[in-house]
Each structure stands twice: as C-alpha cells, then as structure tokens.
Amino acid sequence: MKLQLASLALWASSALAFAPNSLPSRNNRAVGYVPSSISSLHAAALEPPPLSPLTQWGDRIENIRALQAELKARELPPFAPELSAVKDCGLAREDTEGQLAYVRDNAMRIKTMMQEHGAVVFRDFDLMKTQEGFQAFYAAIGMKACLDPLHSVSARPTVDGQKNSPVYEAVNKESRKNFFH
C-alpha cells in the first residue's frame, strides 16, 4: 500500500509536465522537422534544463482504506489510448513533417488525453524515433523538459553525449539503446 501511495504521489507531481495549457502562438512554436529547427533545438539544449519537480506531500490521510475502496469502485477511463499516424491521422509513417504539424495542431487534445488516461501510445510515428524528432515532438506539444531526477547520482548517458541534453537513454543497456525519455 505504501508503494501505491508513493507511486501516486510521484505521478501527481510529474503530471504537471503534461497538464494541458494554452497552445503557443504561431510565432513561437516549432517551425517544422527541418535542419533549421533542429539546429535551434541544439542551441536550446546548451542551457541546462531545470531540475525535475519535487514530490509534494500532502496532509496525512486518516481514512486511507475507505478512500482506496472508493477509488477502486469508480470506473476509471481506459489506460493509454493509441494514436496511429497512418490509421488515425492519415499520414505516412515516414512523413515526419506532417507528423510534427499534426502534433502541433492537436497539442491540446493530445495533452488532455495524456492527463485523462495517464499516457498515449503513438503508433507509426517515425518522428519520435530520433533524438531531434523527439525534441521537436515535445517542443511542438508544449512539454517541459527537465533534468533526470537522479541526474546528480546517476551515470545514465544522454543520447547526444551533451551534459545538459534533455533526452536520456532509457537504460545503460545496448538492447535498449534507442529508447528515449
């Protein structure tokens, strides 16, 4: 039970990164998945991203078992709806510019889905398969990058080898090398 509470608290504190907010104006959003926007992403990566949000603990919950029973009795929204570039968006798998435009134009809807369902599974999107594409994706959707919570004690490498890069390798394991956070 303690682990469930800790997991819930961690999720709640990190959920702000996905919280829907107003879309950026046309003048300050990502230009597209082209080399000029990629170089601006690299320039932005030179500045260190902020630290990850701290876990905020609330007041002690006196009747936790009753609250858990109440939550378990509720019908929760389905977890992790899927969004396919090919089936749902009508885009080719390799059309990274079209995928970036789709994400930019539907950022609020996608972030709302993330907030309501806990995650969104992106299928057939080649955009996020490279570091530059992943960075263009989260810039277009308006996600806030931050340092790994364990950056000061972890030796987890960044994808481009830069100290302040916001894209980390998932694990230090060769078979998982191309999974990004």
C-alpha positions in Angstrom: 0.0 0.0 0.0 2.9 2.4 0.8 4.3 1.8 -2.7 0.9 2.6 -4.3 0.8 5.9 -2.4 4.4 6.8 -3.3 3.7 5.9 -7.0 0.5 8.1 -6.9 2.4 11.0 -5.3 5.2 10.7 -7.9 2.7 10.6 -10.8 0.8 13.6 -9.4 4.0 15.7 -9.0 5.2 14.8 -12.5 1.8 15.2 -14.2 2.3 18.9 -14.4 4.7 18.4 -17.3 1.7 17.0 -19.3 -1.0 19.3 -17.9 -2.9 21.0 -20.8 -2.2 24.7 -21.1 -2.9 27.1 -23.9 -1.2 26.4 -27.1 1.8 28.5 -28.1 1.2 31.2 -30.7 2.1 30.6 -34.3 5.2 32.8 -34.0 6.9 30.9 -31.2 6.1 27.3 -32.0 8.4 24.8 -33.7 9.0 25.6 -37.3 9.0 22.1 -38.6 11.1 19.0 -38.8 13.8 20.5 -40.9 17.5 21.2 -40.2 16.9 24.8 -39.3 14.6 23.8 -36.4 16.9 21.1 -35.4 19.9 23.5 -35.0 17.7 25.8 -32.9 16.9 22.7 -30.7 20.6 22.0 -30.3 21.2 25.7 -29.3 18.4 25.5 -26.7 20.0 22.3 -25.4 23.1 24.2 -24.4 21.3 25.8 -21.5 20.7 23.4 -18.6 17.1 22.4 -18.2 15.5 22.9 -14.8 15.6 20.3 -12.1 12.7 17.9 -12.1 9.7 18.9 -9.9 10.0 17.9 -6.3 7.4 15.5 -4.9 4.9 17.4 -2.9 3.5 15.5 0.0 0.1 16.5 1.2 -1.6 16.2 4.6 -1.8 12.9 6.3 -4.8 10.9 5.1 -6.6 9.5 8.1 -9.1 7.1 6.3 -6.9 5.8 3.5 -8.6 2.4 3.3 -12.0 3.9 2.7 -10.6 6.3 0.1 -8.9 3.5 -1.7 -12.1 1.4 -1.7 -14.0 4.4 -3.1 -11.4 4.9 -5.8 -11.4 1.2 -6.8 -15.2 1.3 -7.0 -15.1 4.1 -9.6 -15.0 3.4 -13.3 -11.7 4.8 -14.5 -11.0 5.9 -18.1 -9.2 3.3 -20.2 -5.4 3.5 -19.9 -3.2 4.5 -22.8 -5.4 5.1 -25.9 -3.5 4.6 -29.1 -2.9 7.2 -31.8 -1.7 5.9 -35.2 -0.1 8.2 -37.7 -1.3 6.0 -40.5 -4.8 4.9 -39.3 -5.9 7.9 -37.2 -4.1 10.8 -38.8 -3.9 9.7 -42.4 -0.2 10.3 -42.6 2.6 8.1 -44.0 4.9 6.5 -41.4 7.9 8.4 -42.8 6.2 11.8 -43.2 7.9 13.4 -40.2 7.0 16.9 -41.2 3.3 16.0 -41.4 3.5 14.2 -38.1 5.1 17.3 -36.5 2.4 19.5 -37.9 -0.3 17.1 -36.6 1.2 17.1 -33.1 1.5 20.9 -33.1 -2.1 21.4 -34.4 -3.5 18.8 -31.9 -1.3 19.5 -28.9 -4.1 20.4 -26.5 -6.1 17.3 -27.4 -3.1 15.0 -27.0 -2.1 16.6 -23.7 -5.7 16.3 -22.4 -5.6 12.6 -23.4 -2.3 12.2 -21.5 -3.8 13.8 -18.5 -7.1 11.8 -18.5 -5.6 8.4 -19.4 -2.1 8.5 -18.0 -0.4 8.0 -21.3 -0.9 8.0 -25.1 0.7 5.3 -27.2 1.9 6.7 -30.5 2.0 4.1 -33.3 3.5 4.5 -36.8 5.2 7.8 -35.9 8.8 7.9 -37.3 9.1 11.5 -35.9 10.0 10.4 -32.3 12.5 7.7 -33.4 15.4 10.1 -33.5 16.7 12.5 -30.8 16.0 15.5 -33.0 12.5 14.3 -33.8 11.8 13.5 -30.2 12.9 17.0 -29.2 10.8 18.5 -32.0 7.8 16.5 -30.8 7.9 17.7 -27.2 8.6 21.2 -28.2 5.6 21.2 -30.6 3.3 19.6 -28.0 4.5 22.1 -25.3 6.1 19.6 -22.9 8.5 21.0 -20.3 11.9 19.3 -20.3 13.7 18.8 -17.1 16.8 17.0 -15.8 16.5 13.4 -14.7 15.5 13.3 -11.0 18.6 11.2 -10.4 21.0 13.2 -12.6 23.4 14.0 -9.8 23.8 10.4 -8.7 23.2 8.5 -11.9 25.5 7.9 -14.8 22.7 7.5 -17.3 24.0 8.9 -20.6 22.2 11.4 -22.7 21.6 10.4 -26.3 23.9 13.1 -27.8 26.5 12.9 -25.1 25.9 16.6 -24.0 25.7 17.2 -20.3 22.6 19.4 -20.5 20.7 17.4 -23.1 17.1 16.7 -22.0 17.0 13.4 -23.9 18.3 10.4 -21.9 18.9 6.8 -22.9 16.3 4.7 -21.3 18.9 2.4 -19.7 22.5 1.7 -20.0 21.9 -1.5 -21.9 22.8 -2.0 -25.6 19.5 -3.7 -26.4 17.5 -0.6 -25.1 19.8 1.9 -26.7 17.3 3.7 -28.9 14.6 4.3 -26.3 14.4 7.9 -25.3 13.0 9.8 -22.3 
